[in-house]
Amino acid sequence: MKRLYLTLFICLSWAIGILQAQSLEKNIEDRLREFFTNYETSYANIGKSRLDKFVVDHDKKRLDIYANKNFGYQPFTEENTTAIYRSLKQLLPGPVNYYDLTVYADGQPIENLVPNAFRSKKEDKSRQYGKIDYKGDPWVANTSRPFEITRGLQNRHLAVWQSHGRYYKNDKKQWVWQRPRLFGTAEDLFTQSIVVPYLIPMLENAGAVVFTPRERDWQRQEVIVDNNTCTPGSKYLEINYKKDKWQPTDKPGFAQKYLTYRDGNNPFTDGTARFIPTQPKPEKAFAEWIPNIPEKGRYAVYVSYQTLPESVTDAKYLVFHNGGVTEFKVNQQIGGGTWVYLGTFEFDKGANDYGMVVLSNESKQKGVVCADAVRFGGGMGNIVRGNGTSGLPRYLEGARYWAQWAGMPYSVYSKSNGTNDYNDDINTRSLMTNYLSGGSVYNPYEPGLKVPFELALALHSDAGYKDDNALVGTLGIYTTDTNDGKLNSGISRYASRDLADMVLTGLRQDISARFGIPWARRSLWNRNYSETRLPAIPSVIIESLSHQNFADLTLGFDPTFQFTVGRSVYKSILKYLANMHGTDYTVQPLPVNHFAIREGKKKHTFELSWLPVEDALEPTATPQGYIVYTRIGYGGWDNGVYVKRPNYTVEDVEPGLVYSFKVTAVNRGGESFPSEILAAYQAKRSKGTILLVNAFDRTCGPATVNTSTQQGFDLRQHPGIPYIQSPAFCGYQQNFDRTKAGKETADGLGYTDASLEGMLMAGNTFDYPFVHGKAIQAAGRYSFVSCSDEAFESNAVNPDDYFMIDLIYGGDNKSIPAAVSRKLTDYCAHGGRILISGSYLISNTSSGTSESSAALRNLLKFAPGGSLPAGGSGGLTGTGIRFSIPRSANAESYAVPTPECLLPTGGSFAAFAYDDGNYAAGTAYRGNYRTFALGFPFESIRGAAERAHIMKAILGFFEAK
């Protein structure tokens, strides 16, 4: 009986224990479900979190918690992981709240998802390169650079691309964009406006060698110079030295046998290449490529060669261009048999001995250099699919077609064997990167050309829209579930998550700080995308914003936003690679300001001055020196001169030549973007000096429409002012109906025509003192100098030193500061002469109170007369001639869609008239001082001869007694 009672007691106790355990686990489950269901984070928009499962081990006092994939979409930091664990400990019942907890998301404990660069504690070396590093010479090095980069991206090789491009849709048998035309653009075009003018130059300014699997040059013309075939009028020449003679290689080379190429044709197997032994002595044997340039302009220069057993790593190329000679060293042991980008330069029309590429056999190494084709300019698409080519410039096409022109194997650019160009294009971007990097330290087991690429980044824009004017924001994508979770170098694929997280974190910080808004950060997706699955190296897709969402594109079209995005991504790549290799970094500086040129104290000199700009977000971005670049006349820019201080004296100025200057700031991390361009001129037997004040700093996106019923971008009202030029726009928006949001067909919100496709929309070149100055030069016998409006506003410039002040407001709509108004008033009190022009002079003179605005307009002698409606004629009359200005988007000059009417007042008279309505376009005043006010920008006048005529008339008016 006792035994029976004992058995019953044990069974009862066991049952009670089971029930208690079940009750405890139910309690744990309920509390965990409550935690994850109610979980919110301000770090990112991750959707709904939930509990997937949990595993509790009471014996080991351990609780493992598995959250759903959404929970892993957020960025993890040491701070928020600590907070998550602390909240769970407080939430869980005893005794489990004393157990060892591990929360899993995205296949890892969440503390493992903190990027290495953001950790203060132990780093995860499995996703760092560590001792894996490329120690050889870079693929390409600009040896004419007048400063050294030691804490930037020097000797780093990166693959970066701008999403989609025009492709052949096989089932429809037509060329189409990969994404729809919406809000004036398409993703295929929009991402170009960030990657090419901002991100790639910033990476290169930090010392990186940047490869992109799409054509990077926006030049529509193309010239091929080769030992086999040449563009008509071009020449390939060889100069031997004693016993060293150019010989054919045993490998095939480039030859352009066809004007257009069919699927599978490889131009890099149709010709021959040449080689010669190297010499330690300079300038002994050469190959020369002299192009017959079809029109003056900027052309990218690409060289090609074959990698031979004795190839050297310091092949010396010289590019002769309008600005002088720039020297490059090319590592011919890698990257043979394809186009290798050197740089982009200004060339004159025709075949000239100052426009060519030279390969010398000079080398510090014993071996050979190889010569094959050289290419100038991006050109038009020449790959035939179906019945023809795309008919567009090559830079607008997808990577599949560029890869074929660049000599890639068929398996790289057409995995589908020609049946699916859409998939082929997506895959080509990664496969081309892998082929080029195969055999390098970062991709050691794959055959290829040994270029040591160490990361790949694809910048896209995404779909999705909000009805409430909210932002969609940025998404990051990476892939870990392939190749056993390893990259080809052996490191963890979670290195890609680190990169994606750092880029998204940087974008949110930088955009929010610059624009004073909470930029929307979306998720970190671990998904199976080709562009993140196929690359052998850490790779990410950054969906920068939504091209389907008005609020996103309102910012996205703004060049200041594009600069901010480019700089932010560059900084994240810099910091990421510094952590991957355990090195220090320095962020390149911001552009300088307060730039000014004065006539020097000594004869035939100019004195230049400027001020550095500190970056409040980056303490390392302080300038340590500056580069002053010079251009003479219509020539190109030289290689620059390094100076330590923010001033420079130009000596031996030759009278009769117009000099232009721009300045960059440099430090050990690289080089900033350039300043505005200023110009100066010393006339022979000068009658006086004119001061040009550049107040045109503005860039902007197109005009917006945003009402309760209508939404979009009205490029006819104002197409915007890009930074220099932009390929972003495909046409004019046709549908503004907000109720049709989300539809991508002709009846959907944002639907856009194709009228602007293939056109580079002209913007602010920041080079208008030169345009005004050339007109002054042509008018005769006046010297000129120039300054920025910031320098003019400060005490750096004394207006009384000058015969005339030419205020260049261009397309800028900012108000004239009170300090400038006072200077102009004092200048006029001393009998000064003012020329002021711009398309927003009424806005420019609307400063302070109505009384102060009226006083400024009275000083300049005009009254507001409104503005012309957009879409009218660009014709004007004045100074005895008819001339025109551009009123709509075009490729030559920024548009002036709504020039202003200026009415004479206070003794002035109307000096110009618009064809539309014969409204007054400018006024002239002659009294104790003299003024000329134009309601349109002087630099927008079409034709150098017309500008010179008008400037001569203005100067004559100011001279007359």
Sequence and secondary structure as in RCSB ss.txt:
>XXXX:A:sequence
MKRLYLTLFICLSWAIGILQAQSLEKNIEDRLREFFTNYETSYANIGKSRLDKFVVDHDKKRLDIYANKNFGYQP
FTEENTTAIYRSLKQLLPGPVNYYDLTVYADGQPIENLVPNAFRSKKEDKSRQYGKIDYKGDPWVANTSRPFEIT
RGLQNRHLAVWQSHGRYYKNDKKQWVWQRPRLFGTAEDLFTQSIVVPYLIPMLENAGAVVFTPRERDWQRQEVIV
DNNTCTPGSKYLEINYKKDKWQPTDKPGFAQKYLTYRDGNNPFTDGTARFIPTQPKPEKAFAEWIPNIPEKGRYA
VYVSYQTLPESVTDAKYLVFHNGGVTEFKVNQQIGGGTWVYLGTFEFDKGANDYGMVVLSNESKQKGVVCADAVR
FGGGMGNIVRGNGTSGLPRYLEGARYWAQWAGMPYSVYSKSNGTNDYNDDINTRSLMTNYLSGGSVYNPYEPGLK
VPFELALALHSDAGYKDDNALVGTLGIYTTDTNDGKLNSGISRYASRDLADMVLTGLRQDISARFGIPWARRSLW
NRNYSETRLPAIPSVIIESLSHQNFADLTLGFDPTFQFTVGRSVYKSILKYLANMHGTDYTVQPLPVNHFAIREG
KKKHTFELSWLPVEDALEPTATPQGYIVYTRIGYGGWDNGVYVKRPNYTVEDVEPGLVYSFKVTAVNRGGESFPS
EILAAYQAKRSKGTILLVNAFDRTCGPATVNTSTQQGFDLRQHPGIPYIQSPAFCGYQQNFDRTKAGKETADGLG
YTDASLEGMLMAGNTFDYPFVHGKAIQAAGRYSFVSCSDEAFESNAVNPDDYFMIDLIYGGDNKSIPAAVSRKLT
DYCAHGGRILISGSYLISNTSSGTSESSAALRNLLKFAPGGSLPAGGSGGLTGTGIRFSIPRSANAESYAVPTPE
CLLPTGGSFAAFAYDDGNYAAGTAYRGNYRTFALGFPFESIRGAAERAHIMKAILGFFEAK
>XXXX:A:secstr
 HHHHHHHHHHHHHHHHHHHHHHHHHHHHHHHHHHHHT   SS       EEEEEEETTTTEEEEEE GGGGGS 
  HHHHHHHHHHHHHHS TTGGGSEEEEEETTEEGGGGS GGG SS   GGGS TT    S  SEEETT SS  S
SSSTT EEEEE S  BEEETTTTEEE SS  BTTB HHHHTHHHIIIIIHHHHHHTT EEE SS     S  EEE
 SS   TT EEEEE BTTB  EEEEEEE     SSB TT  GGGSEEEEEEE BSSSSSSEEEEE  BSSSEEEE
EEE     TTB S EEEEEEETTEEEEEEE TTSSTTS EEEEEEEE SB  TTSEEEEE B SSSSEEEE  EE
ES  B  B BTTB   SBGGGB HHHHHHHTT  HHHH TTTTS HHHHHHHHHHHHHHHHHTTBTTBTTS S  
  EEEEEEEEEE    TTS    EEEEE  SSGGGB TTSSBTHHHHHHHHHHHHHHHHHHHHHHTS   EEEEE
E   HHHHS SS EEEEEEEETT HHHHHHHT HHHHHHHHHHHHHHHHHHHHHHHT          EEEEEEE 
SSTT EEEEEE    TT TT   SEEEEEEEETT      EEESSSEEEE S  TT EEEEEEEEEETTEE    
  EEEE  TT S EEEEEE     B  EEEESSSBEEEETTT   B BSEE  B S B   BGGGTT  STTSTT
BB STTTT  EE B S HHHHHHHHHHHH S EEEEEEHHHHHTTT  GGG SEEEEEEET      HHHHHHHH
HHHHTT EEEEEETTHHHHT  SSHHHHHHHHHHHTEEEEEE  TT   EEEETTEEEE   S  SSS   SS E
EEEE TT EEEEEETTTT EEEEEEESSSEEEEESS GGGSS HHHHHHHHHHHHHHHH  
